[in-house]
Amino acid sequence: MPPFSQRKQALGLLGWLAAALLVPYLLWINFAAALNYSVWQLNPQVLG
């Protein structure tokens, strides 16, 4: 088993990579929410 400092460094790199990989997902979720909201606003007959 590698020393603690090497494991900590590897986990830090993985954490950074995981955060970087979440960025496109978060952008997509925001775009989808804005698109959904605009379609909802453009169709007042279905607003209830």
Secondary structure, DSSP 4 states (H G I P E B T S, - for coil): ---HHHHHHHHHHHHHHHHHHHHHHHHHHHHHHHHHHHHHHH-GGG--
